[in-house]
Amino acid sequence: MTLPTGAEAMARSRDRTPFSNGTEGAAWMAAWCHRCVHDADARDMNGPGCPLVFVAIQGRTPAEWDDGPRDENGLYGLADQYQCTYFRDEDGPDGGGDPEPQPIPDPPGQEALLPRTGLEGARILTDHPTADRSRT
């Protein structure tokens, strides 16, 4: 799965600002972007970084950022405002740094109902970061 270019991400983005202020943006990006392989080169000052961050800085919400979980009142934690479909933890799912998602294994002792080949697209195969609510 390849990230879109900046122009592709901008063309698909929603015409609304993703964060209401800098604190919201900094908190969300600290939970997601600051440990994602797609933005590592920007943190190391070796490249442009993630094009989705570029879109957000331009005041538009990337289409690849789905709304995160809300409580019964519609409230969310700063780190949970969005879920990025391209998020890949720097440590990877196996701790080895592999940025590509791995297929979910079939449950032991059960046959697969459908073949797993040909299923491609943007999916989140890891837990998303959650806010530490014990400090509030």
C-alpha positions in Angstrom: 0.0 0.0 0.0 1.5 3.2 -1.1 0.9 6.7 0.2 -0.8 9.1 -2.1 1.2 12.0 -3.4 0.6 15.5 -2.0 -1.5 16.5 -5.0 -3.6 13.3 -4.8 -4.2 13.7 -1.1 -5.1 17.4 -1.5 -7.6 16.5 -4.3 -9.4 13.9 -2.1 -9.3 16.0 1.1 -12.4 17.4 2.8 -12.8 21.2 2.7 -12.7 21.7 6.5 -9.9 22.3 8.9 -8.9 19.2 10.8 -8.1 20.8 14.1 -9.7 23.7 15.9 -6.4 24.9 17.3 -2.7 24.1 17.6 -3.1 22.1 20.8 -5.5 19.7 19.1 -3.2 19.2 16.2 -0.1 18.8 18.3 -1.7 16.2 20.6 -3.1 14.2 17.7 0.1 14.2 15.7 2.1 13.3 18.8 0.0 10.2 19.2 0.0 9.2 15.5 2.5 10.9 13.2 5.4 11.0 15.6 5.6 7.3 15.6 4.5 6.5 12.1 7.0 5.2 9.5 5.5 7.5 6.8 6.6 10.7 8.7 9.9 9.4 10.0 12.0 11.1 7.3 10.6 14.5 8.2 11.4 13.9 11.9 14.9 13.0 10.9 15.1 16.0 8.6 15.8 13.7 5.7 12.8 14.3 3.5 9.4 15.9 3.0 7.4 13.6 5.4 3.9 12.4 5.1 1.7 14.1 2.4 -1.3 13.8 4.7 0.4 16.1 7.3 1.0 18.5 4.4 -2.7 18.5 3.6 -3.6 19.1 7.2 -1.2 22.0 7.5 -2.9 23.5 4.4 -6.2 23.6 6.5 -7.9 20.6 4.9 -8.8 17.2 6.4 -7.3 14.3 4.6 -9.8 11.7 3.3 -7.6 9.0 4.8 -8.3 10.3 8.3 -11.5 8.7 9.5 -13.4 10.1 12.5 -12.3 8.4 15.7 -14.6 7.0 18.4 -16.9 9.3 20.3 -18.7 8.9 23.6 -22.5 9.3 24.0 -22.1 13.1 24.0 -20.0 13.1 20.9 -16.8 13.9 22.8 -13.4 12.4 22.0 -9.9 12.4 23.4 -7.4 14.5 21.6 -5.4 11.5 20.5 -8.6 9.8 19.2 -10.0 12.5 17.0 -9.1 10.7 13.8 -7.8 7.3 12.8 -5.3 7.4 10.0 -5.8 4.5 7.6 -2.1 4.8 6.5 -0.7 4.7 10.1 2.1 2.1 10.4 4.0 2.0 13.7 7.7 2.4 13.4 8.2 -0.9 15.3 5.8 -2.7 12.9 3.4 -5.4 13.9 6.1 -7.8 14.8 8.6 -5.4 16.4 10.8 -5.6 13.4 10.0 -2.3 11.7 8.0 -3.8 8.8 5.6 -1.0 7.7 3.3 -3.2 5.7 0.3 -4.7 7.4 0.2 -8.5 7.7 -2.9 -10.5 7.0 -5.0 -11.6 9.9 -4.3 -15.3 10.4 -7.2 -17.8 10.2 -8.4 -18.9 13.6 -6.8 -22.3 14.6 -8.9 -25.3 13.9 -11.3 -23.4 11.5 -11.3 -23.3 7.8 -11.4 -20.0 6.0 -14.7 -19.1 4.4 -13.2 -16.9 1.7 -9.8 -16.9 0.2 -7.6 -14.1 1.5 -5.8 -13.3 -1.7 -6.9 -10.2 -3.6 -8.0 -8.3 -0.5 -6.2 -5.0 -0.8 -6.9 -1.5 0.3 -6.4 0.8 3.3 -7.1 -1.1 6.5 -6.0 -0.5 10.1 -4.5 -3.7 11.4 -3.2 -2.4 14.7 -4.7 -0.8 17.7 -4.9 2.9 17.5 -3.4 5.0 20.2 -5.7 6.0 23.1 -5.5 9.0 25.4 -4.4 8.4 28.9 -7.5 9.5 30.8 -6.1 8.8 34.2 -4.3 12.2 34.3 -7.5 14.2 33.9 
